Amino acid sequence: MNTGGRLIAGSHNRNEFVLINADENARIRSVQELRGQTCEICRDEIESTVDGEPFVACNECAFPVCRPCYEYERREGNQACPQCKTRYKRIKGSPRVENDEEEDDVDDIDNEFEYGGNGIGFDQVSEGVSVSRRHSGDLDSAPPGSQIPLLTYGDEDIEISSDRHALIVPPSLSGHGSRVHPVSLSDPTIAAHPRPMVPQKDLAVYGYGSVAWKDRMEEWKKKQNEKLQVVRHEGDPDFEDGDDIPMMDEGRQPLSRKIPIKSSKINPYRMLIVLRLVILSLFFHYRILHPVKDAYALWLTSVICEIWFAVSWVLDQFPKWYPIERETYLDRLSLRYEKEGKPSELSPVDVFVSTVDPLKEPPLITANTVLSILAVDYPVDKVACYVSDDGAAMLTFEALSETAEFARKWVPFCKKYCIEPRAPEWYFCHKMDYLKNKVHPAFVRERRAMKRDYEEFKVKINALVATAQKVPEEGWTMQDGTPWPGNSTRDHPGMIQVFLGSDGVRDVENNELPRLVYVSREKRPGFDHHKKAGAMNSLIRVSGVLSNAPYLLNVDCDHYINNSKALREAMCFMMDPQSGKKICYVQFPQRFDGIDRHDRYSNRNVVFFDINMKGLDGLQGPIYVGTGCVFRRQALYGFDAPKKKKAPRKTCNCWPKWCFLCCGSRKNRKAKTLAAADKKKKNREASKQIHALENIEEGPVTKGSNVELSSEAMQLKLEKKFGQSPVFVASARMQNGGMARNASPACLLKEAIQVISCGYEDKTEWGKEIGWIYGSVTEDILTGFKMHSHGWRSVYCTPKLPAFKGSAPINLSDRLHQVLRWALGSVEIFLSRHCPIWYGYGGGLKWLERLSYINSVVYPWTSLPLIVYCSLPAICLLTGKFIVPEISNYASILFMALFSSIAVTGILEMQWGKVGIDDWWRNEQFWVIGGVSAHLFALFQGLLKVLAGVDTNFTVTSKAADDGEFSDLYLFKWTSLLIPPTTLLIINVIGIVVGISDAISNGYDSWGPLFGRLFFALWVVIHLYPFLKGLLGKQDRMPTIIVVWSILLASILTLLWVRVNPFVAKGGPVLEICGLDCL
């Protein structure tokens, strides 16, 4: 079935399959063949020995390692096998290293042609050449000539007669015998025929064998040069030919490294944390033992709030105990996986872009994101971009069609001139010297032409947006007159359109383009579609059927690739042979454009991304933040992380006889733990047996019926887990990706439509154990938590040039709604079975990592004590009471020590996190603003949703408009989230006025107690100051509705204060005789 690149729409449940909108683009790629055995360190093919068997470095476990890696490990590494940790023995022909076993000071390399008086028989010489053979039986059955160490390094040419070889075999030494252990080269008991060679003569005079040896040496050198070639990077003027001396070592070294924080910064930081714990203990000891009797309720309330704040600080502080940074080596990645003259061995990557409403998420922003993906610095045949349109909008479809056409010009321009960033909107609008490092004379001309083309492209997109503002009554129709399948956004079939592909439309220079696929999953009434998480799971299944790359990158539609080498940065961790196998995802920090210079509402969130995330990277890895993340597909499929094989324990053969006395007591302990271990094995049985099925199918079949039964049972088990799609199940078993065998394009298209049907996930583990996890609007935290619970670890990558950039809501109301959505998701997780307080024990989650996840779901509850604590200053000023008794010298020292430790901790965090004081202070201010507004509402909404079933609608945050720079900063939008912080501002300001008036009327003695209350109230006002500026806006005017509500609440509190009447004594006015006779 040839679709001709048409739009595929259909419903698996309704047996519909329709081809719409004919085009000449895109076909499905074929399957890549499997390779042979490769080295587990460098992934190069293992060379064969003279007898045709692979080189074996370790005779204990036969761990596959090539000879160059074996010699490098002995010379520069720990000189042991990576798998069984057995020390490598020296193989004849390899250079000596320190701590090698003594061989009577005779080296077979230095004395290769010196067989002197204590000679050696040719049987023993051949033993040194073939020491890497694995079966001793091959030695006995080998012909006599194979045991002769010719100058051809053991390879004898059958066309050479025996009398023309460089070595002549005496008849007396042509016999064979069974040998178990090699005989030492210096054994004096073995007689040897002296070698008939004059050292002064040229080797060429000794026959044709030496010529063959020279040819083989030239071939070997050529092969080594291919392995050790240096890839010249663009823009590297310092590169010289003399820099390629250590090429072998450079290509085999790790692709990344950890950079620990300097001890001069981190050690004082840790000491201060411990000191702050001690101060907190003394502080609470004083607070609890010194209650305020005349204001007991205020004192008790304040102590409870302070204890909660201390617990929150512990949850936030200790996951930052081991902060680290990381550095990648892109040149080593190229040396290892991109060799000149050979196809690139970099792993394929599927990129997911999700969008819902094109009116809130402008198509031009989505188009720029897609263009930056298509122009990424990565092999084009290894990149596939999938765009999920969860709103089934024809505007998104048409905009993506225009984007595919413009990409034919934009992608070759980017790669030809190596421009950054590769999103045209941001490239052309940045105020920079675009001629820097550009030497091509045609660059200016082509850049001007490209800018004109982009302006025309923008006009087309804007025209589409203007047309889409008014929907026709009969709905949209396509160019061929076919009704648009997505006219009903809640009831439409699944749609797939391949715009670009490996064999589809090429660019203007006739080069291939990455694959671009439009996907809109099926939606029907009565089904729960799980919002963004459901859309992402649909993309996983579609990509698994069409391309099945082993790695996935997901970005929001407004987050473009700012660094074209972002995928290579991630592959430095994922494809590292040593540390990459246990990494489930690589998270990049979020950076934003279009934010005001002062970052009034802490949109950059620098403290979280540059301090908290670096601290988590030193534990088990950062949490997943929803965008800018490269995943391992197998980790998303719910498989457990590969376990590190432990070295075998010592047996009683190497222990004294009395060790048997200890074994009896150990047996009882082992028996007790067997039950728990069996239970864990059963829970992980599915993930372990899935890959074992491949071995069953590929291995030799001895009992056909048993294998078929086990294969059918496993297939049923996998279909129950992944769904009723044989093609997708087959792709899920491929650890390294790749397409299913013998799959026709018609079959792939039908399977792709099936896996995005609305009923496909029924009675499967999608959203429970596989893919993005359901149950919360913040599916990112839940998904990362599940992967960490399976024993995986994540990595935080912070390249110098930010990998991704996006837009953030700089408007106060939109910013608060964004924080509300995040907090609501945390409340949902807290009230679900996946709460990290009680879920995931017995897995691979580290306890400090668990603290960070607990903090991520508990922080909305801090809004309750926070809003109470921010109200206490006004209450104290209005009533004349205070939460602290009369302060003694000891109490003064405690308070000063506590505030000093808080300040110094922040300063040290700013130092090792490289965060400015402005960003740190804005984060502290917005923590209070969000805590008393968005977090409070999220808490009540979450409780209503979980306990009462009252669902709240998911609101997509509007992206920044282009009406002018920072135009949205002063835009006001009414929301009830503004009422609580405004009320707190007003009552604290009133309290300050009342307190000062009281002090003025009561005299000098009342100023001392007033100082603590005023400091407390000013602390609240200063933290809410950015909120006050947001209310006033550009016109310095507060909205009327806010004033009305705030005055109403403030009036109530003021009336309560009048009822208390602190200026009048409790016993009423005191009348004294003035001494004047008024009559």
Disulfide bonds with the S-S distance in Angstrom:
none
